[in-house]
């Protein structure tokens, strides 16, 4: 039986001692007169005065150490401890005293300075409600507090400049959740006790990354997971895998899978492959012609351009003797592009042709009339001929005129018809 009592005492004694520990109250003290440093070699120090008149066996420990050759000193006249810390070093002083939980004093990285603190026993009013302070990074996170007793939501609001404070909660176990879009939410359990103040800080881990996406060419249509987005795209994307697609009339579609993570690239560019076309013309139209695309001379053999051209819009020029210069904006948008062109004869050549055909037409009509009149005249002479030889000669001339004047009339009419057509 004694052994059982010893075992029970062994297990529960630490908890009993812990339950009896009191709390330190540490506050910065103001209005303390400035004091000349006692040690000339410590003028480049941060001196911390700690007033602790009611505590026994108090001890201090600095996480970054004291100035070399110094240890905490107690000034019996001022009832305070003097602590000497290195300048421009972030430090933390741990305060220990018999029967109390450990307290801490945080010292920022500052140059030569003098700071005073008061350390004394914190008196807990068991009738006062718990005081809770919550801090968060990022500062605009949302805090939700639930009661673990009945899962009731006690608080649901955003932090004000990174801090939330309340003294309206009852004692008991609560669940504190801090969340923000594009960050991983954090939960924590905390037992609130009457008369005590609690402070808790959260640093949320980002689950998103700012990403910039663009294409080459820059005017392509851009799709993110099949949804069209602006090109270029700027924005935060949650960690994960995505599919990018870009489309353009003159380029082949480009698709790429990419992963967003803390280590992934923040800049993504889709370089698209150009489409090429085999261009051709009517051989009879471009024969012996000079063909240019965007002012570049093109080699054409039997109507076929001898190298493929990228899809796109071009200025087409065709220059051929006796024809007007052909100049049009064309669109090459298929793998085998036939381009139909119509050349117009030049105005000067057309005028020359009209003049020649007019002269030939009128000349033919004139020759026909002359032959017809000559035949009539010879026929009259034939009828009045006095000798057989004369009659035979005139008859031959009449027959010759009868055969030739229709031909002359026909040729004249033909050339005049051509003239009218031109």
C-alpha positions in Angstrom: 0.0 0.0 0.0 2.9 2.3 0.8 4.4 1.5 -2.6 1.2 2.5 -4.3 1.1 5.8 -2.5 4.7 6.5 -3.4 4.0 5.8 -7.1 1.0 8.1 -7.1 3.0 10.8 -5.4 5.8 10.4 -7.9 3.5 10.9 -10.9 1.3 13.7 -9.5 3.9 15.7 -7.6 5.3 17.5 -10.7 1.7 18.4 -11.7 1.0 19.7 -8.2 4.1 21.8 -8.3 3.3 23.1 -11.8 -0.2 24.1 -10.7 1.3 26.1 -7.8 3.6 28.2 -10.0 2.7 31.8 -10.1 2.9 34.2 -13.1 5.3 37.0 -13.6 4.0 40.4 -14.7 6.7 42.3 -16.8 6.0 45.9 -17.9 8.2 48.6 -19.3 8.8 51.3 -16.7 8.7 55.0 -17.8 9.8 58.2 -16.0 13.1 56.7 -14.7 15.8 59.4 -14.4 18.7 59.0 -16.8 21.8 57.7 -15.0 25.5 58.2 -16.0 27.0 54.8 -16.8 29.2 53.6 -14.1 31.6 51.8 -16.5 33.3 54.1 -19.0 34.0 51.1 -21.3 30.2 50.3 -21.5 29.1 53.6 -23.1 28.3 51.7 -26.3 25.8 49.3 -24.5 22.1 48.8 -24.2 21.5 48.9 -20.4 18.3 47.3 -19.1 17.2 48.2 -15.6 14.9 45.6 -14.0 13.0 46.6 -10.9 12.1 43.5 -8.9 11.7 44.3 -5.2 9.4 41.5 -4.2 11.1 38.5 -5.8 13.6 36.1 -4.3 16.4 34.3 -6.1 15.7 36.0 -9.4 18.0 35.0 -12.3 18.5 36.4 -15.8 19.7 34.7 -19.0 20.3 36.5 -22.3 19.8 34.4 -25.5 22.5 36.5 -27.3 24.7 36.9 -24.2 25.9 39.9 -22.1 28.6 42.3 -23.0 31.9 40.5 -22.5 33.1 40.8 -18.9 29.8 41.8 -17.4 27.1 39.9 -15.5 23.8 41.2 -14.1 24.4 43.5 -11.1 22.0 44.5 -8.3 21.9 48.1 -7.2 20.9 48.1 -3.5 20.3 51.8 -3.5 17.9 51.8 -6.5 16.5 48.4 -5.8 17.1 47.3 -9.4 19.1 45.0 -11.5 21.5 46.3 -14.2 21.9 44.2 -17.4 24.4 45.1 -20.1 23.6 43.9 -23.6 25.4 44.3 -27.0 24.1 47.1 -29.3 22.3 46.4 -32.6 21.6 42.8 -31.7 18.1 41.4 -31.2 18.1 39.8 -27.8 15.8 38.1 -25.4 16.1 38.1 -21.6 14.6 35.2 -19.7 13.6 35.9 -16.2 13.4 33.1 -13.7 12.4 33.2 -10.0 11.5 30.6 -7.4 7.8 29.6 -7.6 7.1 31.5 -10.9 6.8 30.6 -14.5 9.6 31.9 -16.7 9.0 35.4 -18.2 10.8 37.0 -21.1 11.8 40.5 -22.1 12.4 41.1 -25.8 15.0 43.7 -26.8 15.1 44.9 -30.4 18.3 45.5 -32.3 19.0 49.1 -31.2 22.1 51.3 -30.7 23.2 52.7 -27.3 20.1 53.0 -25.1 18.6 52.7 -21.6 15.4 50.8 -20.9 13.6 50.1 -17.6 11.2 47.3 -16.8 9.2 46.3 -13.7 8.9 42.6 -12.7 6.5 41.5 -10.0 4.0 38.9 -9.2 0.9 39.0 -11.4 -2.3 39.0 -9.3 -5.0 37.0 -10.9 -8.6 38.0 -10.5 -10.6 34.8 -10.9 -13.7 36.8 -11.5 -12.3 38.7 -14.5 -13.0 37.3 -18.0 -10.0 36.0 -20.0 -8.3 38.5 -22.3 -7.2 37.2 -25.7 -4.9 38.9 -28.2 -4.3 37.3 -31.6 -1.7 38.6 -34.1 -1.3 37.4 -37.7 1.0 37.7 -40.7 -0.5 38.6 -43.2 -2.2 41.3 -41.2 -5.7 41.2 -43.0 -6.4 37.5 -42.1 -9.7 36.3 -40.8 -10.0 34.8 -37.3 -12.7 32.3 -36.2 -13.0 31.2 -32.6 -15.2 28.2 -31.7 -16.2 26.8 -28.4 -15.0 23.2 -28.0 -17.8 22.5 -25.5 -20.7 23.0 -28.0 -18.9 23.8 -31.4 -20.5 27.3 -31.3 -18.9 30.1 -33.2 -17.9 32.8 -30.8 -15.9 35.1 -33.1 -15.9 35.5 -36.9 -14.2 38.7 -38.1 -11.1 40.1 -39.7 -8.0 41.3 -37.9 -7.6 45.1 -37.6 -4.0 45.9 -38.7 -2.9 42.4 -37.9 -4.3 42.3 -34.3 -7.5 41.1 -32.7 -8.4 41.6 -29.0 -11.3 40.5 -26.9 -12.2 40.2 -23.3 -15.8 39.0 -23.9 -15.1 35.3 -23.9 -15.8 32.8 -21.1 -13.2 30.5 -19.7 -13.0 27.2 -21.4 -11.3 25.3 -24.3 -11.6 27.1 -27.6 -10.4 26.4 -31.2 -8.8 29.4 -32.9 -8.6 29.3 -36.7 -6.9 32.0 -38.8 -7.4 31.9 -42.6 -6.9 34.0 -45.7 -7.4 33.3 -49.4 -4.2 32.0 -51.1 -2.8 31.0 -47.7 -2.9 27.7 -45.8 -5.3 28.0 -42.8 -3.9 27.4 -39.2 -5.8 26.0 -36.2 -4.8 26.0 -32.6 -6.5 24.9 -29.3 -6.3 27.1 -26.3 -7.7 26.9 -22.8 -8.9 30.3 -21.6 -8.8 31.0 -17.8 -10.4 33.7 -15.9 -8.2 36.6 -14.8 -5.4 35.7 -17.3 -4.3 37.3 -20.5 -3.3 35.2 -23.5 -1.4 36.2 -26.6 -0.9 34.1 -29.7 0.7 34.8 -33.0 0.1 33.1 -36.4 2.2 33.1 -39.5 0.3 31.7 -42.5 2.1 29.8 -45.2 1.3 31.0 -48.7 -0.3 28.4 -51.0 -0.3 30.8 -54.1 2.3 32.5 -56.3 2.2 35.6 -58.4 2.6 34.5 -62.0 3.2 36.3 -65.3 2.2 34.5 -68.5 2.7 35.8 -72.1 2.9 34.5 -75.7 4.9 34.9 -78.8 3.2 36.3 -80.9 1.8 38.7 -78.2 -1.7 39.0 -79.8 -2.5 35.2 -79.5 -5.6 34.1 -77.6 -4.6 32.7 -74.2 -6.5 30.0 -72.3 -5.9 28.8 -68.7 -7.5 25.4 -68.0 -9.7 26.0 -71.1 -10.9 29.4 -69.7 -9.9 32.5 -71.8 -7.8 35.0 -69.9 -6.0 38.3 -70.7 -2.8 38.2 -72.6 -0.4 38.9 -70.9 -1.8 37.4 -67.7 -0.8 38.7 -64.3 -2.2 37.2 -61.1 -1.9 34.9 -58.1 -2.4 31.1 -58.8 -2.9 28.5 -56.1 -0.2 25.8 -55.9 -1.0 23.1 -58.3 -0.8 22.0 -62.0 -2.4 24.0 -64.8 -2.8 23.7 -68.6 -2.0 26.6 -70.9 -3.2 26.9 -74.5 -2.5 29.7 -77.0 -4.2 30.1 -80.4 -3.6 32.4 -83.4 -4.8 32.4 -87.0 -1.3 32.3 -88.4 0.4 30.0 -85.8 0.0 26.4 -84.7 -1.9 25.9 -81.4 0.5 25.6 -78.4 -0.3 23.7 -75.3 1.8 23.4 -72.1 1.3 22.0 -68.6 3.0 23.8 -65.8 3.1 23.5 -62.0 2.9 26.4 -59.6 4.9 25.9 -56.4 7.3 27.9 -54.2 10.2 26.8 -56.4 8.6 27.2 -59.8 9.2 30.0 -62.3 7.1 33.1 -61.9 7.4 34.0 -65.6 6.1 31.8 -68.3 6.2 32.4 -72.1 4.6 30.3 -74.8 6.5 30.5 -78.1 4.3 29.4 -81.0 5.3 27.7 -84.2 4.5 29.5 -87.5 2.3 27.9 -90.1 3.7 27.8 -93.7 1.8 27.7 -97.0 2.7 26.5 -100.5 1.6 29.5 -102.7 0.7 29.2 -106.4 -0.7 31.3 -109.3 -2.2 30.8 -112.7 0.9 30.1 -114.8 -0.5 31.9 -117.9 -1.0 35.1 -115.8 2.4 35.3 -114.1 4.4 34.1 -117.1 7.4 36.4 -117.7 6.0 38.6 -114.8 7.9 40.0 -111.8 6.2 38.8 -108.6 6.8 40.4 -105.2 5.5 39.7 -101.7 6.0 42.5 -99.2 8.5 44.0 -101.7 10.5 40.8 -101.8 11.1 39.3 -105.2 9.5 35.8 -105.4 10.8 33.0 -107.6 7.8 31.5 -109.5 8.2 28.5 -111.8 5.2 27.2 -113.7 3.0 29.2 -111.4 4.4 27.7 -108.2 6.3 29.8 -105.6 9.6 28.0 -105.0 9.6 28.3 -101.2 6.9 28.1 -98.6 5.6 31.3 -97.0 4.4 31.8 -93.4 0.7 32.4 -92.8 -0.1 36.1 -92.7 -1.1 39.2 -94.7 1.2 40.4 -97.5 1.4 43.1 -100.1 1.3 41.3 -103.5 2.8 43.1 -106.6 2.8 41.6 -110.1 4.5 43.5 -112.9 4.2 42.4 -116.5 4.9 44.1 -119.8 1.9 45.7 -121.5 -0.2 45.3 -118.3 -1.0 47.6 -115.4 0.9 47.0 -112.1 -1.1 44.6 -109.9 -1.0 45.7 -106.3 -3.3 44.0 -103.7 -3.3 43.1 -100.0 -3.7 39.3 -99.7 -4.2 36.9 -96.8 -2.3 33.6 -96.8 -4.2 31.3 -94.5 -4.1 27.7 -95.8 -1.4 25.1 -96.4 -1.9 25.2 -100.2 -2.9 28.7 -101.2 -3.9 29.5 -104.8 -4.0 33.2 -105.4 -6.2 34.3 -108.3 -5.1 37.5 -110.0 -6.4 39.4 -113.1 -4.0 41.6 -115.0 -5.4 44.6 -116.9 -3.7 45.7 -120.1 -1.9 49.1 -119.7 -3.8 52.2 -121.1 -1.0 53.2 -123.5 -0.9 49.8 -125.2 -4.7 49.8 -125.4 -4.7 53.2 -127.1 -2.0 52.0 -129.6 -4.1 48.9 -130.4 -7.2 51.0 -130.9 -5.4 53.3 -133.3 -3.9 50.4 -135.4 -7.2 48.5 -135.6 -9.0 51.7 -136.6 -6.5 52.4 -139.4 -6.7 48.8 -140.6 -10.5 48.8 -140.4 -10.9 52.0 -142.3 -8.2 51.0 -144.8 -10.0 47.7 -145.4 -13.4 49.5 -145.9 -11.7 52.1 -148.2 -10.0 49.4 -150.3 -13.3 47.5 -150.6 -15.0 50.6 -151.8 -12.2 51.4 -154.3 -12.3 47.9 -155.6 -16.1 48.0 -156.0 -16.0 51.3 -157.8 -13.1 50.1 -160.0 -15.0 47.0 -160.9 -18.1 49.0 -161.8 -16.1 51.3 -164.0 -14.3 48.5 -165.7 -17.6 46.7 -166.3 -19.0 49.8 -168.1 -15.9 49.9 -170.2 -16.2 46.2 -170.9 -19.7 46.7 -172.3 -18.4 49.4 -174.6 -15.2 47.6 -175.7 -14.6 47.7 -179.5 -12.1 44.8 -179.8 -12.1 41.3 -178.4 -8.7 41.8 -176.7 -9.8 45.0 -174.9 -13.0 43.3 -173.8 -11.1 40.3 -172.4 -8.7 42.5 -170.4 -11.6 44.6 -168.9 -13.5 41.5 -168.0 -10.5 40.0 -166.1 -10.2 43.3 -164.1 -13.9 43.2 -163.3 -13.7 39.6 -162.1 -10.6 40.4 -159.9 -12.4 43.4 -158.3 -15.5 41.3 -157.6 -13.3 38.7 -155.8 -11.2 41.2 -153.7 -13.6 43.9 -152.6 -15.6 41.5 -150.3 -12.4 40.4 -148.7 -11.3 44.0 -148.1 -14.8 44.9 -146.7 -14.6 41.9 -144.4 -11.1 42.7 -143.1 -12.1 46.3 -142.6 -15.2 45.3 -140.6 -13.1 42.8 -138.5 -10.6 45.4 -137.5 -13.3 47.9 -136.7 -15.0 45.3 -134.6 -11.8 44.7 -132.7 -11.5 48.5 -132.2 -15.0 48.6 -130.7 -14.2 45.7 -128.3 -11.0 47.4 -127.2 
